Amino acid sequence: MEGIVIAIDGPAGSGKSSVAREIASRLGLVNLNTGATYRAVALLALEEGIVSGGGESTGGDLVSLARRVALHGETVSIDGEAVRDAALRTPEVSAEASKISSGKKLREVLVEIQREAASEARRQGGAVVEGRDIGTVVLPDAEVKVFLSASAEERAMRRARQSGRVGELERIKGAMAERDRQDSERETSPLRPASGAVSLDTTGMSFEEVVSEILSLVEKSRRTASR
C-alpha cells in the first residue's frame, strides 16, 4: 500500500522547510525539498559561467544543466555527487535561482525530476514535499495540501536570523518582496494556494503550533481515507 503525500507550499520565510522536516521526522516520512533542485541548477550555472538573463533566454543551457541534477529523499545531487546545503544557500545562488525559476523549459524538466522523487518516496511509505508549486503543479493529487504564509516583516526576520544577517534585515526584506513578485506574476506555475489547500498564516504562531495544525490535517485525511 502506497503512503501519504503531504504538499507544503509558500513564499520564502514562511517556515515551510523547517516545518516540512519536522513533520517528516515525526511521521517517519521522506522529506523532499524541491527548491533545492532549482538551487542546484543555479549553482551549476554560476560555476560554468552561464549568464541566465532570467526566464527563457538560456533555456537550452539550463535544461542541460538540470539533467545533471537528481533528487532522492533529502539529498540533491549533481552528477551523482551530493551537494552540501550550505553551498545551495549562498546569496549568489539564491539570487540566481530566483532568476532562472521562471523558465518554462527548465521547470518542465525539474518537475519531472521532483515527481519521480515523490513517487519513489511514496512507495517507501510517503513523503512531505515542500516548494512553491507542489500542490498546484507537481503533485496536485497530494492527500494533504497546505499553503503557509506570514507577514513580510516576520518572514524577513526569520530569514535574517536563520542566515545570521539580522543587520541586513531591510535588504533581505526587499529581496524577498522582489522574489514574491516574481513568483506570483510568472506565467508558468505562479505562486498561489492550490485547489483544496488549507491556507495557514503563521504570523505570531509558534513552530509547535504550526506543526500541530498540519499533523491534525494529516490525521483527518487518514481517518477519511480509512472509512
Secondary structure as GFF3:
##gff-version 3
##sequence-region A 1 227
A	DSSP	beta_strand	4	9	.	.	.	ID=ss1
A	DSSP	alpha_helix	16	27	.	.	.	ID=ss2
A	DSSP	beta_strand	30	33	.	.	.	ID=ss3
A	DSSP	alpha_helix	35	47	.	.	.	ID=ss4
A	DSSP	alpha_helix	59	66	.	.	.	ID=ss5
A	DSSP	beta_strand	69	72	.	.	.	ID=ss6
A	DSSP	beta_strand	75	78	.	.	.	ID=ss7
A	DSSP	beta_strand	81	82	.	.	.	ID=ss8
A	DSSP	alpha_helix	85	88	.	.	.	ID=ss9
A	DSSP	alpha_helix	91	100	.	.	.	ID=ss10
A	DSSP	alpha_helix	104	123	.	.	.	ID=ss11
A	DSSP	beta_strand	126	131	.	.	.	ID=ss12
A	DSSP	pi_helix	134	138	.	.	.	ID=ss13
A	DSSP	beta_strand	144	149	.	.	.	ID=ss14
A	DSSP	alpha_helix	152	163	.	.	.	ID=ss15
A	DSSP	three_ten_helix	166	168	.	.	.	ID=ss16
A	DSSP	alpha_helix	169	185	.	.	.	ID=ss17
A	DSSP	beta_strand	198	201	.	.	.	ID=ss18
A	DSSP	alpha_helix	207	226	.	.	.	ID=ss19
###
